Amino acid sequence: MDFIPEHIIDYAEAHTTPETEVLKNLNRYTYANLLMPRMLSGHLQGRMLSMFSKMIKPTNVLEIGTFTGYSAICLAAGLSDNGEIHSIEVNEELEHLLMRFVKEANLENKFKLHIGEAHAIIPALNKQFDLVFIDADKENYNAYFDLIIDRVVKGGFIIADNVLWSGKVLTIPDKKDVETKALIEFNNKVMNDERVENVLIPVRDGLMVMRKL
Ligand SMILES: C[S@@+](CC[C@H](N)C(=O)[O-])C[C@H]1O[C@@H](n2cnc3c(N)ncnc32)[C@H](O)[C@@H]1O
């Protein structure tokens, strides 16, 4: 998934603020107990999300794809005093676990979990967002962008994870590979959408950072 050589990543992590104790425990717990732990953002990307959040100082954050709550806790780092993070997760079995870590991070008053399908929940959220993190099912990235673009404030940010998809976006995908196909379409769509300016950062599996114009 990482494009940068391991020793460079190690050096970058060694020269990046460490994870908080809660995030370190959450990271360790996820790798020890859950399937597909690599879905979790991790140290370097997590610190980057926190840094973005602290730069933006958002009042309302939306996350699509909570998993064990790692990126949600990172994205909450810069919330304004009355700020909230809304996070959507389809797998209800994760609720108990992720809420344990959200509480340990003292975020239970700022964190609103929505269990269900993102496409059904997003239209029901009656809010404008300063920061949106898209990190759920890749085949729906285009649909999520369309659902949220009018709900992002002018000057607000959308960040989409995994847009390099281990480099597969540079290949001609197999007909059955709907995820790669969707991510290629998503990257092209963003590039041609005059409502946003964007930068694709090749950190971890690729972050598309978009700013609404
Ligand atoms: C890559 S993981 C999220 C990782 C998390 N953002 C992090 O960095 O720690 C994707 C999550 O999206 C959830 N998901 C997949 N499809 C979804 C959908 N249609 N609606 C809501 N959540 C969905 C999955 O159950 C999974 O937990």
PDBQT file of the ligand as one rigid body, heavy atoms in Angstrom, charges set to zero:
ROOT
HETATM    1  C1  LIG A 301     -11.195   1.817   5.450  1.00  0.00    +0.000 C 
HETATM    2  S1  LIG A 301     -12.308   1.530   6.749  1.00  0.00    +0.000 S 
HETATM    3  C2  LIG A 301     -12.307   3.067   7.607  1.00  0.00    +0.000 C 
HETATM    4  C3  LIG A 301     -11.023   3.311   8.336  1.00  0.00    +0.000 C 
HETATM    5  C4  LIG A 301     -11.062   4.503   9.258  1.00  0.00    +0.000 C 
HETATM    6  N1  LIG A 301     -11.554   5.678   8.559  1.00  0.00    +0.000 N 
HETATM    7  C5  LIG A 301      -9.659   4.768   9.779  1.00  0.00    +0.000 C 
HETATM    8  O1  LIG A 301      -8.865   5.388   9.056  1.00  0.00    +0.000 OA
HETATM    9  O2  LIG A 301      -9.355   4.346  10.897  1.00  0.00    +0.000 OA
HETATM   10  C6  LIG A 301     -13.866   1.575   5.923  1.00  0.00    +0.000 C 
HETATM   11  C7  LIG A 301     -15.066   1.412   6.823  1.00  0.00    +0.000 C 
HETATM   12  O3  LIG A 301     -16.215   1.805   6.050  1.00  0.00    +0.000 OA
HETATM   13  C8  LIG A 301     -17.295   0.977   6.384  1.00  0.00    +0.000 C 
HETATM   14  N2  LIG A 301     -18.260   0.996   5.265  1.00  0.00    +0.000 N 
HETATM   15  C9  LIG A 301     -18.180   0.296   4.098  1.00  0.00    +0.000 A 
HETATM   16  N3  LIG A 301     -19.238   0.576   3.320  1.00  0.00    +0.000 NA
HETATM   17  C10 LIG A 301     -20.006   1.454   3.989  1.00  0.00    +0.000 A 
HETATM   18  C11 LIG A 301     -21.252   2.101   3.701  1.00  0.00    +0.000 A 
HETATM   19  N4  LIG A 301     -21.902   1.867   2.554  1.00  0.00    +0.000 N 
HETATM   20  N5  LIG A 301     -21.754   2.957   4.621  1.00  0.00    +0.000 NA
HETATM   21  C12 LIG A 301     -21.094   3.180   5.801  1.00  0.00    +0.000 A 
HETATM   22  N6  LIG A 301     -19.916   2.585   6.123  1.00  0.00    +0.000 NA
HETATM   23  C13 LIG A 301     -19.387   1.735   5.240  1.00  0.00    +0.000 A 
HETATM   24  C14 LIG A 301     -16.661  -0.381   6.631  1.00  0.00    +0.000 C 
HETATM   25  O4  LIG A 301     -17.497  -1.207   7.428  1.00  0.00    +0.000 OA
HETATM   26  C15 LIG A 301     -15.331  -0.024   7.294  1.00  0.00    +0.000 C 
HETATM   27  O5  LIG A 301     -15.421  -0.081   8.695  1.00  0.00    +0.000 OA
ENDROOT
TORSDOF 0
